[in-house]
Amino acid sequence: MPAAALSTSSPKPLQTPEQIDTIAASAITIPVDIPSAAIAETIASPTSALNTEPSPSKKIIGRSGFKLPTMQEVSSGSYVPPVVIKEKEVLPTEAYHDADFKIYWNECIQRLKDRNLISLNSLLENLDPIAIGNFQYEIKVSNKIQSDLFLTEKGAINQHLRSSLNNHSIDFQIIVDQDLTANKPYTTSEKFKAMADKKPILLSLKDKLGLDSEY
């Protein structure tokens, strides 16, 4: 190999520490807008910038006014969704006259009778709601079977009266009165006597026509 080639490929001499500091100083360009204290801290501890804790992310306010969760809250499971409380709807409770209640009550009862259910019609014939205050009414029945039967139709009755009278506080309490069964007429003469007590003119018609109440 020629001597010239050997001279060009030979390694360069090592630089001394003083030469390295001189080259590094000339290579560092310091921006004017960076504070000198920050520069000194970075030069003294180059890894300090890498160990800096990340700044917490800001919470974003949603359209509903609630703060949306941060990524840290979601990942850690510490976020608790806000409870949304809906305002309770206020239903009307207008006052009304007893005569108006009676009109819509009879109208409702007639609609139920039109269904031609024998057991229901037998119950409806003897229903007489008694006002006990605050738009509440008492219904007396003779046994639990009638009580259950009225409960089956109670929703429809309430809906009709509440919408017709614009009062959603109307409701019924059921009382089982076994004395009603004891006083209920069964035989022909008992039924005739019960009708005659309500309409005495039947007695005079019975005598004029010579009828026997047993038949």
MODELLER restraints for C-alpha pairs under 7 A, 6 or more apart:
rsr = mdl.restraints
at = mdl.atoms
rsr.add(forms.Gaussian(group=physical.xy_distance, feature=features.Distance(at['CA:57:A'], at['CA:70:A']), mean=6.64, stdev=0.5))
rsr.add(forms.Gaussian(group=physical.xy_distance, feature=features.Distance(at['CA:59:A'], at['CA:67:A']), mean=6.18, stdev=0.5))
rsr.add(forms.Gaussian(group=physical.xy_distance, feature=features.Distance(at['CA:59:A'], at['CA:68:A']), mean=6.13, stdev=0.5))
rsr.add(forms.Gaussian(group=physical.xy_distance, feature=features.Distance(at['CA:59:A'], at['CA:69:A']), mean=6.61, stdev=0.5))
rsr.add(forms.Gaussian(group=physical.xy_distance, feature=features.Distance(at['CA:59:A'], at['CA:70:A']), mean=6.05, stdev=0.5))
rsr.add(forms.Gaussian(group=physical.xy_distance, feature=features.Distance(at['CA:60:A'], at['CA:67:A']), mean=5.75, stdev=0.5))
rsr.add(forms.Gaussian(group=physical.xy_distance, feature=features.Distance(at['CA:60:A'], at['CA:68:A']), mean=5.39, stdev=0.5))
rsr.add(forms.Gaussian(group=physical.xy_distance, feature=features.Distance(at['CA:61:A'], at['CA:67:A']), mean=4.54, stdev=0.5))
rsr.add(forms.Gaussian(group=physical.xy_distance, feature=features.Distance(at['CA:61:A'], at['CA:68:A']), mean=5.97, stdev=0.5))
rsr.add(forms.Gaussian(group=physical.xy_distance, feature=features.Distance(at['CA:62:A'], at['CA:68:A']), mean=6.22, stdev=0.5))
rsr.add(forms.Gaussian(group=physical.xy_distance, feature=features.Distance(at['CA:69:A'], at['CA:79:A']), mean=6.41, stdev=0.5))
rsr.add(forms.Gaussian(group=physical.xy_distance, feature=features.Distance(at['CA:73:A'], at['CA:79:A']), mean=5.10, stdev=0.5))
rsr.add(forms.Gaussian(group=physical.xy_distance, feature=features.Distance(at['CA:91:A'], at['CA:168:A']), mean=6.28, stdev=0.5))
rsr.add(forms.Gaussian(group=physical.xy_distance, feature=features.Distance(at['CA:92:A'], at['CA:166:A']), mean=6.22, stdev=0.5))
rsr.add(forms.Gaussian(group=physical.xy_distance, feature=features.Distance(at['CA:92:A'], at['CA:167:A']), mean=5.48, stdev=0.5))
rsr.add(forms.Gaussian(group=physical.xy_distance, feature=features.Distance(at['CA:92:A'], at['CA:168:A']), mean=6.12, stdev=0.5))
rsr.add(forms.Gaussian(group=physical.xy_distance, feature=features.Distance(at['CA:93:A'], at['CA:166:A']), mean=6.38, stdev=0.5))
rsr.add(forms.Gaussian(group=physical.xy_distance, feature=features.Distance(at['CA:93:A'], at['CA:167:A']), mean=3.93, stdev=0.5))
rsr.add(forms.Gaussian(group=physical.xy_distance, feature=features.Distance(at['CA:93:A'], at['CA:168:A']), mean=5.63, stdev=0.5))
rsr.add(forms.Gaussian(group=physical.xy_distance, feature=features.Distance(at['CA:93:A'], at['CA:169:A']), mean=6.16, stdev=0.5))
rsr.add(forms.Gaussian(group=physical.xy_distance, feature=features.Distance(at['CA:94:A'], at['CA:166:A']), mean=5.93, stdev=0.5))
rsr.add(forms.Gaussian(group=physical.xy_distance, feature=features.Distance(at['CA:94:A'], at['CA:167:A']), mean=5.17, stdev=0.5))
rsr.add(forms.Gaussian(group=physical.xy_distance, feature=features.Distance(at['CA:96:A'], at['CA:165:A']), mean=6.87, stdev=0.5))
rsr.add(forms.Gaussian(group=physical.xy_distance, feature=features.Distance(at['CA:104:A'], at['CA:161:A']), mean=6.32, stdev=0.5))
rsr.add(forms.Gaussian(group=physical.xy_distance, feature=features.Distance(at['CA:105:A'], at['CA:161:A']), mean=6.91, stdev=0.5))
rsr.add(forms.Gaussian(group=physical.xy_distance, feature=features.Distance(at['CA:108:A'], at['CA:157:A']), mean=6.50, stdev=0.5))
rsr.add(forms.Gaussian(group=physical.xy_distance, feature=features.Distance(at['CA:108:A'], at['CA:160:A']), mean=6.81, stdev=0.5))
rsr.add(forms.Gaussian(group=physical.xy_distance, feature=features.Distance(at['CA:109:A'], at['CA:124:A']), mean=6.82, stdev=0.5))
rsr.add(forms.Gaussian(group=physical.xy_distance, feature=features.Distance(at['CA:113:A'], at['CA:121:A']), mean=5.63, stdev=0.5))
rsr.add(forms.Gaussian(group=physical.xy_distance, feature=features.Distance(at['CA:123:A'], at['CA:146:A']), mean=6.69, stdev=0.5))
rsr.add(forms.Gaussian(group=physical.xy_distance, feature=features.Distance(at['CA:127:A'], at['CA:139:A']), mean=6.75, stdev=0.5))
rsr.add(forms.Gaussian(group=physical.xy_distance, feature=features.Distance(at['CA:128:A'], at['CA:139:A']), mean=6.51, stdev=0.5))
rsr.add(forms.Gaussian(group=physical.xy_distance, feature=features.Distance(at['CA:129:A'], at['CA:137:A']), mean=5.74, stdev=0.5))
rsr.add(forms.Gaussian(group=physical.xy_distance, feature=features.Distance(at['CA:129:A'], at['CA:138:A']), mean=5.51, stdev=0.5))
rsr.add(forms.Gaussian(group=physical.xy_distance, feature=features.Distance(at['CA:129:A'], at['CA:139:A']), mean=5.11, stdev=0.5))
rsr.add(forms.Gaussian(group=physical.xy_distance, feature=features.Distance(at['CA:130:A'], at['CA:137:A']), mean=5.24, stdev=0.5))
rsr.add(forms.Gaussian(group=physical.xy_distance, feature=features.Distance(at['CA:130:A'], at['CA:138:A']), mean=5.05, stdev=0.5))
rsr.add(forms.Gaussian(group=physical.xy_distance, feature=features.Distance(at['CA:130:A'], at['CA:139:A']), mean=6.72, stdev=0.5))
rsr.add(forms.Gaussian(group=physical.xy_distance, feature=features.Distance(at['CA:131:A'], at['CA:137:A']), mean=4.47, stdev=0.5))
rsr.add(forms.Gaussian(group=physical.xy_distance, feature=features.Distance(at['CA:131:A'], at['CA:138:A']), mean=6.43, stdev=0.5))
rsr.add(forms.Gaussian(group=physical.xy_distance, feature=features.Distance(at['CA:132:A'], at['CA:138:A']), mean=6.71, stdev=0.5))
rsr.add(forms.Gaussian(group=physical.xy_distance, feature=features.Distance(at['CA:135:A'], at['CA:169:A']), mean=6.12, stdev=0.5))
rsr.add(forms.Gaussian(group=physical.xy_distance, feature=features.Distance(at['CA:135:A'], at['CA:170:A']), mean=4.94, stdev=0.5))
rsr.add(forms.Gaussian(group=physical.xy_distance, feature=features.Distance(at['CA:135:A'], at['CA:171:A']), mean=6.84, stdev=0.5))
rsr.add(forms.Gaussian(group=physical.xy_distance, feature=features.Distance(at['CA:136:A'], at['CA:170:A']), mean=5.73, stdev=0.5))
rsr.add(forms.Gaussian(group=physical.xy_distance, feature=features.Distance(at['CA:136:A'], at['CA:171:A']), mean=5.14, stdev=0.5))
rsr.add(forms.Gaussian(group=physical.xy_distance, feature=features.Distance(at['CA:136:A'], at['CA:172:A']), mean=5.80, stdev=0.5))
rsr.add(forms.Gaussian(group=physical.xy_distance, feature=features.Distance(at['CA:137:A'], at['CA:171:A']), mean=6.32, stdev=0.5))
rsr.add(forms.Gaussian(group=physical.xy_distance, feature=features.Distance(at['CA:137:A'], at['CA:172:A']), mean=4.74, stdev=0.5))
rsr.add(forms.Gaussian(group=physical.xy_distance, feature=features.Distance(at['CA:137:A'], at['CA:173:A']), mean=6.13, stdev=0.5))
rsr.add(forms.Gaussian(group=physical.xy_distance, feature=features.Distance(at['CA:138:A'], at['CA:172:A']), mean=5.66, stdev=0.5))
rsr.add(forms.Gaussian(group=physical.xy_distance, feature=features.Distance(at['CA:138:A'], at['CA:173:A']), mean=4.84, stdev=0.5))
rsr.add(forms.Gaussian(group=physical.xy_distance, feature=features.Distance(at['CA:138:A'], at['CA:174:A']), mean=5.96, stdev=0.5))
rsr.add(forms.Gaussian(group=physical.xy_distance, feature=features.Distance(at['CA:138:A'], at['CA:175:A']), mean=6.99, stdev=0.5))
rsr.add(forms.Gaussian(group=physical.xy_distance, feature=features.Distance(at['CA:139:A'], at['CA:172:A']), mean=6.66, stdev=0.5))
rsr.add(forms.Gaussian(group=physical.xy_distance, feature=features.Distance(at['CA:139:A'], at['CA:173:A']), mean=6.00, stdev=0.5))
rsr.add(forms.Gaussian(group=physical.xy_distance, feature=features.Distance(at['CA:139:A'], at['CA:174:A']), mean=4.83, stdev=0.5))
rsr.add(forms.Gaussian(group=physical.xy_distance, feature=features.Distance(at['CA:139:A'], at['CA:175:A']), mean=5.99, stdev=0.5))
rsr.add(forms.Gaussian(group=physical.xy_distance, feature=features.Distance(at['CA:140:A'], at['CA:174:A']), mean=5.91, stdev=0.5))
rsr.add(forms.Gaussian(group=physical.xy_distance, feature=features.Distance(at['CA:140:A'], at['CA:175:A']), mean=4.71, stdev=0.5))
rsr.add(forms.Gaussian(group=physical.xy_distance, feature=features.Distance(at['CA:140:A'], at['CA:176:A']), mean=5.82, stdev=0.5))
rsr.add(forms.Gaussian(group=physical.xy_distance, feature=features.Distance(at['CA:140:A'], at['CA:177:A']), mean=6.21, stdev=0.5))
rsr.add(forms.Gaussian(group=physical.xy_distance, feature=features.Distance(at['CA:141:A'], at['CA:147:A']), mean=6.26, stdev=0.5))
rsr.add(forms.Gaussian(group=physical.xy_distance, feature=features.Distance(at['CA:141:A'], at['CA:175:A']), mean=6.21, stdev=0.5))
rsr.add(forms.Gaussian(group=physical.xy_distance, feature=features.Distance(at['CA:141:A'], at['CA:176:A']), mean=5.01, stdev=0.5))
rsr.add(forms.Gaussian(group=physical.xy_distance, feature=features.Distance(at['CA:141:A'], at['CA:177:A']), mean=5.90, stdev=0.5))
rsr.add(forms.Gaussian(group=physical.xy_distance, feature=features.Distance(at['CA:142:A'], at['CA:176:A']), mean=5.47, stdev=0.5))
rsr.add(forms.Gaussian(group=physical.xy_distance, feature=features.Distance(at['CA:142:A'], at['CA:177:A']), mean=5.04, stdev=0.5))
rsr.add(forms.Gaussian(group=physical.xy_distance, feature=features.Distance(at['CA:142:A'], at['CA:178:A']), mean=4.94, stdev=0.5))
rsr.add(forms.Gaussian(group=physical.xy_distance, feature=features.Distance(at['CA:142:A'], at['CA:180:A']), mean=5.28, stdev=0.5))
rsr.add(forms.Gaussian(group=physical.xy_distance, feature=features.Distance(at['CA:142:A'], at['CA:181:A']), mean=5.51, stdev=0.5))
rsr.add(forms.Gaussian(group=physical.xy_distance, feature=features.Distance(at['CA:143:A'], at['CA:176:A']), mean=5.65, stdev=0.5))
rsr.add(forms.Gaussian(group=physical.xy_distance, feature=features.Distance(at['CA:143:A'], at['CA:178:A']), mean=6.43, stdev=0.5))
rsr.add(forms.Gaussian(group=physical.xy_distance, feature=features.Distance(at['CA:144:A'], at['CA:176:A']), mean=6.74, stdev=0.5))
rsr.add(forms.Gaussian(group=physical.xy_distance, feature=features.Distance(at['CA:147:A'], at['CA:174:A']), mean=6.69, stdev=0.5))
rsr.add(forms.Gaussian(group=physical.xy_distance, feature=features.Distance(at['CA:158:A'], at['CA:170:A']), mean=6.75, stdev=0.5))
rsr.add(forms.Gaussian(group=physical.xy_distance, feature=features.Distance(at['CA:158:A'], at['CA:171:A']), mean=6.47, stdev=0.5))
rsr.add(forms.Gaussian(group=physical.xy_distance, feature=features.Distance(at['CA:162:A'], at['CA:168:A']), mean=4.98, stdev=0.5))
rsr.add(forms.Gaussian(group=physical.xy_distance, feature=features.Distance(at['CA:162:A'], at['CA:170:A']), mean=6.27, stdev=0.5))
rsr.add(forms.Gaussian(group=physical.xy_distance, feature=features.Distance(at['CA:185:A'], at['CA:191:A']), mean=5.18, stdev=0.5))
rsr.add(forms.Gaussian(group=physical.xy_distance, feature=features.Distance(at['CA:188:A'], at['CA:213:A']), mean=6.45, stdev=0.5))
rsr.add(forms.Gaussian(group=physical.xy_distance, feature=features.Distance(at['CA:188:A'], at['CA:214:A']), mean=5.50, stdev=0.5))
rsr.add(forms.Gaussian(group=physical.xy_distance, feature=features.Distance(at['CA:188:A'], at['CA:215:A']), mean=6.84, stdev=0.5))
rsr.add(forms.Gaussian(group=physical.xy_distance, feature=features.Distance(at['CA:189:A'], at['CA:213:A']), mean=5.21, stdev=0.5))
rsr.add(forms.Gaussian(group=physical.xy_distance, feature=features.Distance(at['CA:189:A'], at['CA:214:A']), mean=5.29, stdev=0.5))
rsr.add(forms.Gaussian(group=physical.xy_distance, feature=features.Distance(at['CA:192:A'], at['CA:213:A']), mean=6.43, stdev=0.5))
rsr.add(forms.Gaussian(group=physical.xy_distance, feature=features.Distance(at['CA:196:A'], at['CA:202:A']), mean=5.59, stdev=0.5))
rsr.add(forms.Gaussian(group=physical.xy_distance, feature=features.Distance(at['CA:196:A'], at['CA:203:A']), mean=6.34, stdev=0.5))
